[in-house]
Amino acid sequence: MIVLYEEEILKKSKQLPDDLKKEVLKFIVRLLKKNENMNEKKKGFKFNWEGGLSELKNKFSSVELQHKVLE
């Protein structure tokens, strides 16, 4: 089925003038980026921020930190 899509895309794109071929290429690039972003989101959450406030854990409670965020 995928091969049919590829053949159809190639066949139809050959009928387009050059300026529209350029637009099609931009659209394909945009779709590839969108797909890449969707795949990254599927990988799950990243916790690279974890421990970022560890130096404050002895100074403040979690409730106190929540209040400070709101200030």
PQR file of N, CA, C, O and H, with PARSE charges and radii, in Angstrom:
ATOM      1  N   MET A   1       0.820  -1.203   0.000 -0.4000 1.5000
ATOM      2  CA  MET A   1       0.000   0.000   0.000 -0.0000 2.0000
ATOM      3  C   MET A   1       0.859   1.259   0.000  0.5500 1.7000
ATOM      4  O   MET A   1       0.548   2.227  -0.694 -0.5500 1.4000
ATOM      5  N   ILE A   2       1.943   1.246   0.781 -0.4000 1.5000
ATOM      6  CA  ILE A   2       2.828   2.412   0.854 -0.0000 2.0000
ATOM      7  C   ILE A   2       3.437   2.709  -0.503  0.5500 1.7000
ATOM      8  O   ILE A   2       3.563   3.870  -0.894 -0.5500 1.4000
ATOM      9  H   ILE A   2       2.196   0.459   1.345  0.4000 1.0000
ATOM     10  N   VAL A   3       3.814   1.661  -1.219 -0.4000 1.5000
ATOM     11  CA  VAL A   3       4.416   1.847  -2.542 -0.0000 2.0000
ATOM     12  C   VAL A   3       3.431   2.553  -3.468  0.5500 1.7000
ATOM     13  O   VAL A   3       3.831   3.392  -4.275 -0.5500 1.4000
ATOM     14  H   VAL A   3       3.712   0.718  -0.901  0.4000 1.0000
ATOM     15  N   LEU A   4       2.156   2.223  -3.358 -0.4000 1.5000
ATOM     16  CA  LEU A   4       1.148   2.881  -4.186 -0.0000 2.0000
ATOM     17  C   LEU A   4       1.100   4.376  -3.901  0.5500 1.7000
ATOM     18  O   LEU A   4       0.988   5.187  -4.820 -0.5500 1.4000
ATOM     19  H   LEU A   4       1.831   1.542  -2.702  0.4000 1.0000
ATOM     20  N   TYR A   5       1.186   4.739  -2.623 -0.4000 1.5000
ATOM     21  CA  TYR A   5       1.190   6.158  -2.268 -0.0000 2.0000
ATOM     22  C   TYR A   5       2.421   6.857  -2.843  0.5500 1.7000
ATOM     23  O   TYR A   5       2.321   7.945  -3.410 -0.5500 1.4000
ATOM     24  H   TYR A   5       1.278   4.080  -1.876  0.4000 1.0000
ATOM     25  N   GLU A   6       3.561   6.229  -2.693 -0.4000 1.5000
ATOM     26  CA  GLU A   6       4.793   6.833  -3.193 -0.0000 2.0000
ATOM     27  C   GLU A   6       4.734   7.035  -4.710  0.5500 1.7000
ATOM     28  O   GLU A   6       5.113   8.086  -5.225 -0.5500 1.4000
ATOM     29  H   GLU A   6       3.642   5.346  -2.233  0.4000 1.0000
ATOM     30  N   GLU A   7       4.251   6.009  -5.411 -0.4000 1.5000
ATOM     31  CA  GLU A   7       4.135   6.110  -6.870 -0.0000 2.0000
ATOM     32  C   GLU A   7       3.161   7.213  -7.263  0.5500 1.7000
ATOM     33  O   GLU A   7       3.409   7.979  -8.194 -0.5500 1.4000
ATOM     34  H   GLU A   7       3.943   5.155  -4.992  0.4000 1.0000
ATOM     35  N   GLU A   8       2.063   7.279  -6.547 -0.4000 1.5000
ATOM     36  CA  GLU A   8       1.038   8.288  -6.854 -0.0000 2.0000
ATOM     37  C   GLU A   8       1.565   9.694  -6.574  0.5500 1.7000
ATOM     38  O   GLU A   8       1.322  10.616  -7.352 -0.5500 1.4000
ATOM     39  H   GLU A   8       1.861   6.657  -5.790  0.4000 1.0000
ATOM     40  N   ILE A   9       2.273   9.855  -5.480 -0.4000 1.5000
ATOM     41  CA  ILE A   9       2.851  11.164  -5.148 -0.0000 2.0000
ATOM     42  C   ILE A   9       3.854  11.581  -6.213  0.5500 1.7000
ATOM     43  O   ILE A   9       3.837  12.724  -6.669 -0.5500 1.4000
ATOM     44  H   ILE A   9       2.470   9.106  -4.848  0.4000 1.0000
ATOM     45  N   LEU A  10       4.718  10.670  -6.608 -0.4000 1.5000
ATOM     46  CA  LEU A  10       5.707  10.981  -7.640 -0.0000 2.0000
ATOM     47  C   LEU A  10       5.038  11.315  -8.978  0.5500 1.7000
ATOM     48  O   LEU A  10       5.418  12.271  -9.653 -0.5500 1.4000
ATOM     49  H   LEU A  10       4.732   9.741  -6.238  0.4000 1.0000
ATOM     50  N   LYS A  11       4.047  10.518  -9.345 -0.4000 1.5000
ATOM     51  CA  LYS A  11       3.344  10.714 -10.619 -0.0000 2.0000
ATOM     52  C   LYS A  11       2.675  12.090 -10.662  0.5500 1.7000
ATOM     53  O   LYS A  11       2.787  12.815 -11.650 -0.5500 1.4000
ATOM     54  H   LYS A  11       3.738   9.741  -8.797  0.4000 1.0000
ATOM     55  N   LYS A  12       1.991  12.431  -9.593 -0.4000 1.5000
ATOM     56  CA  LYS A  12       1.276  13.712  -9.572 -0.0000 2.0000
ATOM     57  C   LYS A  12       2.233  14.894  -9.445  0.5500 1.7000
ATOM     58  O   LYS A  12       2.001  15.952 -10.031 -0.5500 1.4000
ATOM     59  H   LYS A  12       1.900  11.841  -8.790  0.4000 1.0000
ATOM     60  N   SER A  13       3.306  14.713  -8.679 -0.4000 1.5000
ATOM     61  CA  SER A  13       4.246  15.825  -8.515 -0.0000 2.0000
ATOM     62  C   SER A  13       4.962  16.169  -9.822  0.5500 1.7000
ATOM     63  O   SER A  13       5.355  17.318 -10.022 -0.5500 1.4000
ATOM     64  H   SER A  13       3.494  13.854  -8.203  0.4000 1.0000
ATOM     65  N   LYS A  14       5.132  15.211 -10.692 -0.4000 1.5000
ATOM     66  CA  LYS A  14       5.776  15.472 -11.989 -0.0000 2.0000
ATOM     67  C   LYS A  14       4.912  16.373 -12.873  0.5500 1.7000
ATOM     68  O   LYS A  14       5.417  17.016 -13.794 -0.5500 1.4000
ATOM     69  H   LYS A  14       4.812  14.278 -10.529  0.4000 1.0000
ATOM     70  N   GLN A  15       3.623  16.416 -12.593 -0.4000 1.5000
ATOM     71  CA  GLN A  15       2.707  17.235 -13.386 -0.0000 2.0000
ATOM     72  C   GLN A  15       2.685  18.695 -12.926  0.5500 1.7000
ATOM     73  O   GLN A  15       2.118  19.553 -13.603 -0.5500 1.4000
ATOM     74  H   GLN A  15       3.213  15.894 -11.845  0.4000 1.0000
ATOM     75  N   LEU A  16       3.294  18.970 -11.793 -0.4000 1.5000
ATOM     76  CA  LEU A  16       3.251  20.322 -11.230 -0.0000 2.0000
ATOM     77  C   LEU A  16       4.340  21.216 -11.809  0.5500 1.7000
ATOM     78  O   LEU A  16       5.410  20.736 -12.184 -0.5500 1.4000
ATOM     79  H   LEU A  16       3.754  18.273 -11.243  0.4000 1.0000
ATOM     80  N   PRO A  17       4.065  22.511 -11.882 -0.5600 1.5000
ATOM     81  CA  PRO A  17       5.128  23.442 -12.266  0.2800 2.0000
ATOM     82  C   PRO A  17       6.143  23.553 -11.118  0.5500 1.7000
ATOM     83  O   PRO A  17       5.844  23.190  -9.980 -0.5500 1.4000
ATOM     84  N   ASP A  18       7.327  24.049 -11.425 -0.4000 1.5000
ATOM     85  CA  ASP A  18       8.416  24.094 -10.449 -0.0000 2.0000
ATOM     86  C   ASP A  18       8.067  24.845  -9.167  0.5500 1.7000
ATOM     87  O   ASP A  18       8.459  24.420  -8.081 -0.5500 1.4000
ATOM     88  H   ASP A  18       7.570  24.344 -12.349  0.4000 1.0000
ATOM     89  N   ASP A  19       7.343  25.945  -9.275 -0.4000 1.5000
ATOM     90  CA  ASP A  19       7.029  26.707  -8.063 -0.0000 2.0000
ATOM     91  C   ASP A  19       6.142  25.911  -7.112  0.5500 1.7000
ATOM     92  O   ASP A  19       6.276  26.019  -5.894 -0.5500 1.4000
ATOM     93  H   ASP A  19       7.024  26.291 -10.158  0.4000 1.0000
ATOM     94  N   LEU A  20       5.232  25.106  -7.674 -0.4000 1.5000
ATOM     95  CA  LEU A  20       4.380  24.275  -6.819 -0.0000 2.0000
ATOM     96  C   LEU A  20       5.134  23.062  -6.279  0.5500 1.7000
ATOM     97  O   LEU A  20       4.842  22.582  -5.184 -0.5500 1.4000
ATOM     98  H   LEU A  20       5.123  25.018  -8.664  0.4000 1.0000
ATOM     99  N   LYS A  21       6.097  22.570  -7.044 -0.4000 1.5000
ATOM    100  CA  LYS A  21       6.938  21.476  -6.547 -0.0000 2.0000
ATOM    101  C   LYS A  21       7.689  21.941  -5.299  0.5500 1.7000
ATOM    102  O   LYS A  21       7.885  21.173  -4.357 -0.5500 1.4000
ATOM    103  H   LYS A  21       6.335  22.960  -7.934  0.4000 1.0000
ATOM    104  N   LYS A  22       8.102  23.199  -5.306 -0.4000 1.5000
ATOM    105  CA  LYS A  22       8.804  23.761  -4.160 -0.0000 2.0000
ATOM    106  C   LYS A  22       7.880  23.794  -2.939  0.5500 1.7000
ATOM    107  O   LYS A  22       8.308  23.492  -1.825 -0.5500 1.4000
ATOM    108  H   LYS A  22       7.943  23.823  -6.070  0.4000 1.0000
ATOM    109  N   GLU A  23       6.623  24.159  -3.149 -0.4000 1.5000
ATOM    110  CA  GLU A  23       5.646  24.175  -2.059 -0.0000 2.0000
ATOM    111  C   GLU A  23       5.389  22.773  -1.519  0.5500 1.7000
ATOM    112  O   GLU A  23       5.260  22.577  -0.311 -0.5500 1.4000
ATOM    113  H   GLU A  23       6.275  24.404  -4.054  0.4000 1.0000
ATOM    114  N   VAL A  24       5.318  21.808  -2.416 -0.4000 1.5000
ATOM    115  CA  VAL A  24       5.109  20.422  -2.002 -0.0000 2.0000
ATOM    116  C   VAL A  24       6.285  19.959  -1.135  0.5500 1.7000
ATOM    117  O   VAL A  24       6.091  19.299  -0.115 -0.5500 1.4000
ATOM    118  H   VAL A  24       5.423  21.967  -3.398  0.4000 1.0000
ATOM    119  N   LEU A  25       7.479  20.306  -1.545 -0.4000 1.5000
ATOM    120  CA  LEU A  25       8.665  19.929  -0.783 -0.0000 2.0000
ATOM    121  C   LEU A  25       8.639  20.553   0.613  0.5500 1.7000
ATOM    122  O   LEU A  25       8.950  19.882   1.597 -0.5500 1.4000
ATOM    123  H   LEU A  25       7.636  20.843  -2.374  0.4000 1.0000
ATOM    124  N   LYS A  26       8.273  21.821   0.705 -0.4000 1.5000
ATOM    125  CA  LYS A  26       8.170  22.492   2.003 -0.0000 2.0000
ATOM    126  C   LYS A  26       7.123  21.799   2.876  0.5500 1.7000
ATOM    127  O   LYS A  26       7.319  21.629   4.080 -0.5500 1.4000
ATOM    128  H   LYS A  26       8.020  22.367  -0.094  0.4000 1.0000
ATOM    129  N   PHE A  27       6.025  21.409   2.264 -0.4000 1.5000
ATOM    130  CA  PHE A  27       4.969  20.730   2.999 -0.0000 2.0000
ATOM    131  C   PHE A  27       5.450  19.380   3.528  0.5500 1.7000
ATOM    132  O   PHE A  27       5.163  19.017   4.669 -0.5500 1.4000
ATOM    133  H   PHE A  27       5.866  21.547   1.287  0.4000 1.0000
ATOM    134  N   ILE A  28       6.171  18.652   2.710 -0.4000 1.5000
ATOM    135  CA  ILE A  28       6.701  17.352   3.125 -0.0000 2.0000
ATOM    136  C   ILE A  28       7.674  17.520   4.285  0.5500 1.7000
ATOM    137  O   ILE A  28       7.645  16.747   5.242 -0.5500 1.4000
ATOM    138  H   ILE A  28       6.404  18.947   1.783  0.4000 1.0000
ATOM    139  N   VAL A  29       8.530  18.526   4.199 -0.4000 1.5000
ATOM    140  CA  VAL A  29       9.475  18.795   5.284 -0.0000 2.0000
ATOM    141  C   VAL A  29       8.725  19.118   6.573  0.5500 1.7000
ATOM    142  O   VAL A  29       9.105  18.651   7.647 -0.5500 1.4000
ATOM    143  H   VAL A  29       8.554  19.154   3.421  0.4000 1.0000
ATOM    144  N   ARG A  30       7.660  19.918   6.472 -0.4000 1.5000
ATOM    145  CA  ARG A  30       6.843  20.267   7.633 -0.0000 2.0000
ATOM    146  C   ARG A  30       6.204  19.010   8.244  0.5500 1.7000
ATOM    147  O   ARG A  30       6.159  18.861   9.465 -0.5500 1.4000
ATOM    148  H   ARG A  30       7.351  20.298   5.600  0.4000 1.0000
ATOM    149  N   LEU A  31       5.713  18.113   7.387 -0.4000 1.5000
ATOM    150  CA  LEU A  31       5.115  16.873   7.874 -0.0000 2.0000
ATOM    151  C   LEU A  31       6.148  15.985   8.565  0.5500 1.7000
ATOM    152  O   LEU A  31       5.853  15.346   9.574 -0.5500 1.4000
ATOM    153  H   LEU A  31       5.749  18.234   6.395  0.4000 1.0000
ATOM    154  N   LEU A  32       7.356  15.952   8.016 -0.4000 1.5000
ATOM    155  CA  LEU A  32       8.417  15.157   8.637 -0.0000 2.0000
ATOM    156  C   LEU A  32       8.770  15.688  10.020  0.5500 1.7000
ATOM    157  O   LEU A  32       8.987  14.913  10.951 -0.5500 1.4000
ATOM    158  H   LEU A  32       7.597  16.472   7.196  0.4000 1.0000
ATOM    159  N   LYS A  33       8.828  17.019  10.154 -0.4000 1.5000
ATOM    160  CA  LYS A  33       9.111  17.618  11.463 -0.0000 2.0000
ATOM    161  C   LYS A  33       7.984  17.329  12.442  0.5500 1.7000
ATOM    162  O   LYS A  33       8.226  17.028  13.611 -0.5500 1.4000
ATOM    163  H   LYS A  33       8.651  17.649   9.398  0.4000 1.0000
ATOM    164  N   LYS A  34       6.750  17.424  11.956 -0.4000 1.5000
ATOM    165  CA  LYS A  34       5.585  17.132  12.803 -0.0000 2.0000
ATOM    166  C   LYS A  34       5.633  15.689  13.281  0.5500 1.7000
ATOM    167  O   LYS A  34       5.383  15.413  14.454 -0.5500 1.4000
ATOM    168  H   LYS A  34       6.553  17.669  11.006  0.4000 1.0000
ATOM    169  N   ASN A  35       5.948  14.778  12.389 -0.4000 1.5000
ATOM    170  CA  ASN A  35       6.052  13.366  12.730 -0.0000 2.0000
ATOM    171  C   ASN A  35       7.171  13.134  13.739  0.5500 1.7000
ATOM    172  O   ASN A  35       7.020  12.345  14.671 -0.5500 1.4000
ATOM    173  H   ASN A  35       6.151  15.003  11.436  0.4000 1.0000
ATOM    174  N   GLU A  36       8.279  13.814  13.552 -0.4000 1.5000
ATOM    175  CA  GLU A  36       9.405  13.693  14.484 -0.0000 2.0000
ATOM    176  C   GLU A  36       9.002  14.174  15.875  0.5500 1.7000
ATOM    177  O   GLU A  36       9.328  13.537  16.876 -0.5500 1.4000
ATOM    178  H   GLU A  36       8.402  14.455  12.794  0.4000 1.0000
ATOM    179  N   ASN A  37       8.300  15.291  15.934 -0.4000 1.5000
ATOM    180  CA  ASN A  37       7.831  15.822  17.218 -0.0000 2.0000
ATOM    181  C   ASN A  37       6.856  14.872  17.887  0.5500 1.7000
ATOM    182  O   ASN A  37       6.898  14.693  19.104 -0.5500 1.4000
ATOM    183  H   ASN A  37       8.035  15.809  15.120  0.4000 1.0000
ATOM    184  N   MET A  38       5.984  14.266  17.109 -0.4000 1.5000
ATOM    185  CA  MET A  38       5.012  13.319  17.676 -0.0000 2.0000
ATOM    186  C   MET A  38       5.731  12.093  18.234  0.5500 1.7000
ATOM    187  O   MET A  38       5.349  11.570  19.281 -0.5500 1.4000
ATOM    188  H   MET A  38       5.950  14.412  16.120  0.4000 1.0000
ATOM    189  N   ASN A  39       6.764  11.640  17.540 -0.4000 1.5000
ATOM    190  CA  ASN A  39       7.516  10.478  18.015 -0.0000 2.0000
ATOM    191  C   ASN A  39       8.250  10.803  19.307  0.5500 1.7000
ATOM    192  O   ASN A  39       8.350   9.954  20.194 -0.5500 1.4000
ATOM    193  H   ASN A  39       7.074  12.065  16.690  0.4000 1.0000
ATOM    194  N   GLU A  40       8.763  12.023  19.421 -0.4000 1.5000
ATOM    195  CA  GLU A  40       9.443  12.432  20.654 -0.0000 2.0000
ATOM    196  C   GLU A  40       8.468  12.476  21.817  0.5500 1.7000
ATOM    197  O   GLU A  40       8.821  12.093  22.932 -0.5500 1.4000
ATOM    198  H   GLU A  40       8.681  12.712  18.701  0.4000 1.0000
ATOM    199  N   LYS A  41       7.251  12.935  21.575 -0.4000 1.5000
ATOM    200  CA  LYS A  41       6.250  13.012  22.635 -0.0000 2.0000
ATOM    201  C   LYS A  41       5.847  11.616  23.099  0.5500 1.7000
ATOM    202  O   LYS A  41       5.536  11.421  24.273 -0.5500 1.4000
ATOM    203  H   LYS A  41       6.964  13.246  20.669  0.4000 1.0000
ATOM    204  N   LYS A  42       5.850  10.656  22.199 -0.4000 1.5000
ATOM    205  CA  LYS A  42       5.461   9.294  22.552 -0.0000 2.0000
ATOM    206  C   LYS A  42       6.483   8.627  23.461  0.5500 1.7000
ATOM    207  O   LYS A  42       6.159   7.663  24.155 -0.5500 1.4000
ATOM    208  H   LYS A  42       6.103  10.814  21.245  0.4000 1.0000
ATOM    209  N   LYS A  43       7.703   9.126  23.465 -0.4000 1.5000
ATOM    210  CA  LYS A  43       8.752   8.514  24.264 -0.0000 2.0000
ATOM    211  C   LYS A  43       8.521   8.712  25.758  0.5500 1.7000
ATOM    212  O   LYS A  43       9.114   8.007  26.575 -0.5500 1.4000
ATOM    213  H   LYS A  43       7.966   9.909  22.901  0.4000 1.0000
ATOM    214  N   GLY A  44       7.685   9.643  26.113 -0.4000 1.5000
ATOM    215  CA  GLY A  44       7.381   9.868  27.521 -0.0000 2.0000
ATOM    216  C   GLY A  44       8.027  11.137  28.037  0.5500 1.7000
ATOM    217  O   GLY A  44       8.670  11.886  27.301 -0.5500 1.4000
ATOM    218  H   GLY A  44       7.204  10.216  25.449  0.4000 1.0000
ATOM    219  N   PHE A  45       7.836  11.345  29.302 -0.4000 1.5000
ATOM    220  CA  PHE A  45       8.337  12.553  29.931 -0.0000 2.0000
ATOM    221  C   PHE A  45       9.840  12.451  30.170  0.5500 1.7000
ATOM    222  O   PHE A  45      10.381  11.373  30.416 -0.5500 1.4000
ATOM    223  H   PHE A  45       7.314  10.737  29.899  0.4000 1.0000
ATOM    224  N   LYS A  46      10.485  13.590  30.089 -0.4000 1.5000
ATOM    225  CA  LYS A  46      11.902  13.666  30.435 -0.0000 2.0000
ATOM    226  C   LYS A  46      11.999  14.326  31.801  0.5500 1.7000
ATOM    227  O   LYS A  46      11.315  15.314  32.067 -0.5500 1.4000
ATOM    228  H   LYS A  46      10.046  14.465  29.888  0.4000 1.0000
ATOM    229  N   PHE A  47      12.824  13.798  32.644 -0.4000 1.5000
ATOM    230  CA  PHE A  47      12.983  14.331  33.988 -0.0000 2.0000
ATOM    231  C   PHE A  47      14.385  14.904  34.182  0.5500 1.7000
ATOM    232  O   PHE A  47      14.994  14.739  35.239 -0.5500 1.4000
ATOM    233  H   PHE A  47      13.380  12.995  32.428  0.4000 1.0000
ATOM    234  N   ASN A  48      14.893  15.585  33.136 -0.4000 1.5000
ATOM    235  CA  ASN A  48      16.230  16.156  33.236 -0.0000 2.0000
ATOM    236  C   ASN A  48      16.290  17.326  34.207  0.5500 1.7000
ATOM    237  O   ASN A  48      17.378  17.786  34.551 -0.5500 1.4000
ATOM    238  H   ASN A  48      14.399  15.719  32.277  0.4000 1.0000
ATOM    239  N   TRP A  49      15.151  17.808  34.648 -0.4000 1.5000
ATOM    240  CA  TRP A  49      15.084  18.884  35.636 -0.0000 2.0000
ATOM    241  C   TRP A  49      15.112  18.341  37.059  0.5500 1.7000
ATOM    242  O   TRP A  49      15.254  19.103  38.014 -0.5500 1.4000
ATOM    243  H   TRP A  49      14.266  17.435  34.368  0.4000 1.0000
ATOM    244  N   GLU A  50      14.979  17.033  37.200 -0.4000 1.5000
ATOM    245  CA  GLU A  50      14.874  16.413  38.518 -0.0000 2.0000
ATOM    246  C   GLU A  50      16.084  16.751  39.380  0.5500 1.7000
ATOM    247  O   GLU A  50      17.225  16.640  38.930 -0.5500 1.4000
ATOM    248  H   GLU A  50      14.864  16.413  36.423  0.4000 1.0000
ATOM    249  N   GLY A  51      15.836  17.155  40.599 -0.4000 1.5000
ATOM    250  CA  GLY A  51      16.909  17.501  41.524 -0.0000 2.0000
ATOM    251  C   GLY A  51      17.392  18.925  41.381  0.5500 1.7000
ATOM    252  O   GLY A  51      18.356  19.324  42.034 -0.5500 1.4000
ATOM    253  H   GLY A  51      14.909  17.244  40.965  0.4000 1.0000
ATOM    254  N   GLY A  52      16.736  19.694  40.538 -0.4000 1.5000
ATOM    255  CA  GLY A  52      17.156  21.073  40.281 -0.0000 2.0000
ATOM    256  C   GLY A  52      17.062  21.982  41.495  0.5500 1.7000
ATOM    257  O   GLY A  52      17.754  22.998  41.561 -0.5500 1.4000
ATOM    258  H   GLY A  52      15.953  19.370  40.008  0.4000 1.0000
ATOM    259  N   LEU A  53      16.228  21.637  42.439 -0.4000 1.5000
ATOM    260  CA  LEU A  53      16.072  22.446  43.652 -0.0000 2.0000
ATOM    261  C   LEU A  53      16.571  21.703  44.894  0.5500 1.7000
ATOM    262  O   LEU A  53      16.196  22.040  46.017 -0.5500 1.4000
ATOM    263  H   LEU A  53      15.666  20.811  42.385  0.4000 1.0000
ATOM    264  N   SER A  54      17.404  20.709  44.689 -0.4000 1.5000
ATOM    265  CA  SER A  54      17.834  19.878  45.815 -0.0000 2.0000
ATOM    266  C   SER A  54      18.564  20.671  46.892  0.5500 1.7000
ATOM    267  O   SER A  54      18.534  20.296  48.065 -0.5500 1.4000
ATOM    268  H   SER A  54      17.708  20.435  43.777  0.4000 1.0000
ATOM    269  N   GLU A  55      19.217  21.759  46.505 -0.4000 1.5000
ATOM    270  CA  GLU A  55      19.934  22.554  47.505 -0.0000 2.0000
ATOM    271  C   GLU A  55      18.972  23.280  48.448  0.5500 1.7000
ATOM    272  O   GLU A  55      19.382  23.753  49.507 -0.5500 1.4000
ATOM    273  H   GLU A  55      19.241  22.063  45.553  0.4000 1.0000
ATOM    274  N   LEU A  56      17.696  23.368  48.067 -0.4000 1.5000
ATOM    275  CA  LEU A  56      16.711  24.055  48.902 -0.0000 2.0000
ATOM    276  C   LEU A  56      15.942  23.124  49.840  0.5500 1.7000
ATOM    277  O   LEU A  56      15.176  23.589  50.683 -0.5500 1.4000
ATOM    278  H   LEU A  56      17.363  22.983  47.207  0.4000 1.0000
ATOM    279  N   LYS A  57      16.143  21.821  49.698 -0.4000 1.5000
ATOM    280  CA  LYS A  57      15.313  20.888  50.461 -0.0000 2.0000
ATOM    281  C   LYS A  57      15.518  20.986  51.972  0.5500 1.7000
ATOM    282  O   LYS A  57      14.608  20.661  52.734 -0.5500 1.4000
ATOM    283  H   LYS A  57      16.766  21.443  49.013  0.4000 1.0000
ATOM    284  N   ASN A  58      16.678  21.421  52.412 -0.4000 1.5000
ATOM    285  CA  ASN A  58      16.921  21.570  53.848 -0.0000 2.0000
ATOM    286  C   ASN A  58      16.479  22.930  54.373  0.5500 1.7000
ATOM    287  O   ASN A  58      16.350  23.116  55.582 -0.5500 1.4000
ATOM    288  H   ASN A  58      17.417  21.685  51.793  0.4000 1.0000
ATOM    289  N   LYS A  59      16.246  23.883  53.467 -0.4000 1.5000
ATOM    290  CA  LYS A  59      15.875  25.240  53.866 -0.0000 2.0000
ATOM    291  C   LYS A  59      14.361  25.452  53.906  0.5500 1.7000
ATOM    292  O   LYS A  59      13.856  26.212  54.733 -0.5500 1.4000
ATOM    293  H   LYS A  59      16.350  23.731  52.484  0.4000 1.0000
ATOM    294  N   PHE A  60      13.636  24.770  53.000 -0.4000 1.5000
ATOM    295  CA  PHE A  60      12.201  25.016  52.864 -0.0000 2.0000
ATOM    296  C   PHE A  60      11.443  23.701  52.751  0.5500 1.7000
ATOM    297  O   PHE A  60      11.973  22.701  52.267 -0.5500 1.4000
ATOM    298  H   PHE A  60      14.046  24.153  52.328  0.4000 1.0000
ATOM    299  N   SER A  61      10.198  23.721  53.205 -0.4000 1.5000
ATOM    300  CA  SER A  61       9.327  22.559  52.983 -0.0000 2.0000
ATOM    301  C   SER A  61       8.715  22.702  51.586  0.5500 1.7000
ATOM    302  O   SER A  61       8.809  23.763  50.967 -0.5500 1.4000
ATOM    303  H   SER A  61       9.768  24.533  53.599  0.4000 1.0000
ATOM    304  N   SER A  62       8.101  21.648  51.103 -0.4000 1.5000
ATOM    305  CA  SER A  62       7.476  21.709  49.779 -0.0000 2.0000
ATOM    306  C   SER A  62       6.352  22.749  49.750  0.5500 1.7000
ATOM    307  O   SER A  62       6.150  23.424  48.740 -0.5500 1.4000
ATOM    308  H   SER A  62       8.025  20.787  51.606  0.4000 1.0000
ATOM    309  N   VAL A  63       5.631  22.871  50.853 -0.4000 1.5000
ATOM    310  CA  VAL A  63       4.547  23.859  50.929 -0.0000 2.0000
ATOM    311  C   VAL A  63       5.124  25.271  50.859  0.5500 1.7000
ATOM    312  O   VAL A  63       4.578  26.133  50.171 -0.5500 1.4000
ATOM    313  H   VAL A  63       5.795  22.323  51.673  0.4000 1.0000
ATOM    314  N   GLU A  64       6.223  25.506  51.569 -0.4000 1.5000
ATOM    315  CA  GLU A  64       6.864  26.830  51.533 -0.0000 2.0000
ATOM    316  C   GLU A  64       7.353  27.160  50.123  0.5500 1.7000
ATOM    317  O   GLU A  64       7.241  28.302  49.677 -0.5500 1.4000
ATOM    318  H   GLU A  64       6.667  24.805  52.128  0.4000 1.0000
ATOM    319  N   LEU A  65       7.889  26.176  49.431 -0.4000 1.5000
ATOM    320  CA  LEU A  65       8.337  26.397  48.049 -0.0000 2.0000
ATOM    321  C   LEU A  65       7.156  26.727  47.141  0.5500 1.7000
ATOM    322  O   LEU A  65       7.273  27.574  46.255 -0.5500 1.4000
ATOM    323  H   LEU A  65       7.981  25.248  49.793  0.4000 1.0000
ATOM    324  N   GLN A  66       6.022  26.064  47.355 -0.4000 1.5000
ATOM    325  CA  GLN A  66       4.836  26.374  46.557 -0.0000 2.0000
ATOM    326  C   GLN A  66       4.396  27.808  46.773  0.5500 1.7000
ATOM    327  O   GLN A  66       4.000  28.484  45.823 -0.5500 1.4000
ATOM    328  H   GLN A  66       5.928  25.376  48.075  0.4000 1.0000
ATOM    329  N   HIS A  67       4.461  28.283  48.013 -0.4000 1.5000
ATOM    330  CA  HIS A  67       4.100  29.663  48.317 -0.0000 2.0000
ATOM    331  C   HIS A  67       5.071  30.646  47.671  0.5500 1.7000
ATOM    332  O   HIS A  67       4.663  31.706  47.194 -0.5500 1.4000
ATOM    333  H   HIS A  67       4.783  27.734  48.784  0.4000 1.0000
ATOM    334  N   LYS A  68       6.345  30.298  47.655 -0.4000 1.5000
ATOM    335  CA  LYS A  68       7.348  31.177  47.046 -0.0000 2.0000
ATOM    336  C   LYS A  68       7.129  31.278  45.538  0.5500 1.7000
ATOM    337  O   LYS A  68       7.344  32.337  44.947 -0.5500 1.4000
ATOM    338  H   LYS A  68       6.677  29.437  48.042  0.4000 1.0000
ATOM    339  N   VAL A  69       6.704  30.186  44.920 -0.4000 1.5000
ATOM    340  CA  VAL A  69       6.432  30.216  43.477 -0.0000 2.0000
ATOM    341  C   VAL A  69       5.318  31.207  43.167  0.5500 1.7000
ATOM    342  O   VAL A  69       5.350  31.881  42.138 -0.5500 1.4000
ATOM    343  H   VAL A  69       6.529  29.326  45.399  0.4000 1.0000
ATOM    344  N   LEU A  70       4.353  31.294  44.038 -0.4000 1.5000
ATOM    345  CA  LEU A  70       3.216  32.175  43.824 -0.0000 2.0000
ATOM    346  C   LEU A  70       3.534  33.652  44.090  0.5500 1.7000
ATOM    347  O   LEU A  70       2.778  34.537  43.690 -0.5500 1.4000
ATOM    348  H   LEU A  70       4.327  30.746  44.874  0.4000 1.0000
ATOM    349  N   GLU A  71       4.662  33.908  44.770 -0.4000 1.5000
ATOM    350  CA  GLU A  71       5.036  35.292  45.082 -0.0000 2.0000
ATOM    351  C   GLU A  71       5.483  36.045  43.836  0.5500 1.7000
ATOM    352  O   GLU A  71       5.833  37.223  43.919 -0.5500 1.4000
ATOM    353  H   GLU A  71       5.276  33.188  45.094  0.4000 1.0000
TER
END
